[in-house]
Amino acid sequence: MTPRPLYAAAITDAIAQGDLGQLTKIQALAEQHVKEHGDIAALLAQIKVEIAKLKG
């Protein structure tokens, strides 16, 4: 399994440019990503717990 990178830079760049069309496109992509993969921050926290268990 190869991790799929998350491109936060694309989101921050779109915000900085203030282009409504680009912002709505990025929003749709981000919402689709969350729908498909869930809350990445919560999953990251879960990964950290599992790593700590395996190390400890």
Backbone hydrogen bonds, N-H to C=O, Kabsch-Sander energy under -0.5 kcal/mol:
donor,donor_aa,acceptor,acceptor_aa,energy
7,Y,5,P,-0.5
8,A,6,L,-1.3
10,A,7,Y,-0.7
11,I,7,Y,-1.0
12,T,8,A,-2.7
13,D,9,A,-2.7
14,A,10,A,-2.0
15,I,11,I,-2.2
16,A,12,T,-2.3
17,Q,13,D,-2.1
18,G,14,A,-1.5
19,D,14,A,-0.8
20,L,18,G,-0.8
23,L,19,D,-2.9
24,T,20,L,-2.5
25,K,21,G,-1.8
26,I,22,Q,-2.7
27,Q,23,L,-2.6
28,A,24,T,-2.1
29,L,25,K,-2.1
30,A,26,I,-2.8
31,E,27,Q,-2.7
32,Q,28,A,-2.1
33,H,29,L,-2.3
34,V,30,A,-2.4
35,K,31,E,-2.2
36,E,32,Q,-2.3
37,H,33,H,-2.9
38,G,34,V,-2.5
40,I,38,G,-0.9
43,L,39,D,-2.1
44,L,40,I,-2.6
45,A,41,A,-1.9
46,Q,42,A,-2.0
47,I,43,L,-2.5
48,K,44,L,-2.2
49,V,45,A,-1.8
50,E,46,Q,-2.2
51,I,47,I,-2.6
52,A,48,K,-2.3
53,K,49,V,-2.2
54,L,50,E,-2.2
55,K,51,I,-2.3
56,G,52,A,-2.1
